[in-house]
Amino acid sequence: MDAATKKILQECTGFEWDDGNKHKNWIKHRVSNSECEQIFFNRPLIVHVDDKHSTFEDRYYALGITDLGIKLFSVFTLQNKKIRIISARNMSRKERKIYEAIL
């Protein structure tokens, strides 16, 4: 994670859930909102700017681990110093390989 992104995340004061996305991750991927949030408090956490999908707002993606050891891929944006999760799912095989390489 670059220094600028790390600073932005350190200034965040919590999470904000869009009504349209509040239940989507559970319905589509069986990932709860609390699991989505947990990855930001556990290490290691890999975060990168998602330039490909940052047309209307800066989007980021994260690879992280829940308190129960589930490895998640998450897409999020930052609004008013809050993390707004757009999507979360279990990591793909390729993503797990990248994540485990830093362990």
N, C-alpha and C positions, 0 to 999 in steps of 0.2 A: 504494500500500500504506500503510495507516495505521501510526502509530508503534508501537502495541501488537503488531500482527502482525509488524512488522519486528524488534522486540525478541525475540519468541518464536522467530523463525527464526534469529536470530543466536546464540541459546543452544542450538540443535540441535547434536548431536554426531555425527550420521550418519543412516543410513537403516535401516529395519527392513522386511523383506519377509515378509508373511503367506504361508504355504505355499499357501493357496488362490488367492492373487493373483500368485504368483511368475512364472507363465508365461502368465497370462491376457492381458496386454497384447500379448504377442508373437503369441499364437494369434488373437486377435480383431482386432488393429489393426497388427500388424507393428512394434511399438514395443518395443525392448529395455529391460531394466532400467537399463542404463548411460545410455541416452538419457533415460529418465525422470529420472534423477538430475542429468544435465547442465544441465537448464534452471534449477536452483536456483543454479548458479554463473555463469551467463551473464546479461548485461544487454541489454535491459531485461527485468525480471521483473514481471509484474502478479499480485498475490495479493489475493484477497477472501475473506471469510467466506461460506460457503455456507449461509445461514440456512435455506433451503428444505429442505435435507437434513441438518441438524444436530439430529436428534431425540434420538439416544442419545449422541452425542459431537460435539464441534466439528469440522466439516468445512470445508475450504478448497478453492478452486479456483485454479489458476495458469495463466497464459499465458506461455510462455517459448520459448526457442530452443536447439536442441542445438548441439554443436560443429560439426556439418556444415550448420547453417542450417535445419534442419527445425523448423517452428513447431508446438509441441505444446500441447494443453489437458490439464491433469492435475487430478485430484481426490485430495486427501490429508487425512490427519489427523495429529495429533502425539501421540505416546505415549512417555513417559519420555525426553523431549528428543531423540526420533528422529522423522524424517519417515517416515510409513507411507503409501506410494502405494496408492490404491485402484484408480484407473483412469487411463489415459493414451491419447491418440489424437491424430491430426493435427487442427489447428484447423479449424473450419468457416470458410466464407467470411466470415460475420458476425464471428467471433472474430478472424480475420486482419485485418479492417478496423479493429477496435478496437485490436489490438496495433500495427499499422502506423501508427496515428494518433499514437502517442507516440514514434515513431522520429525 
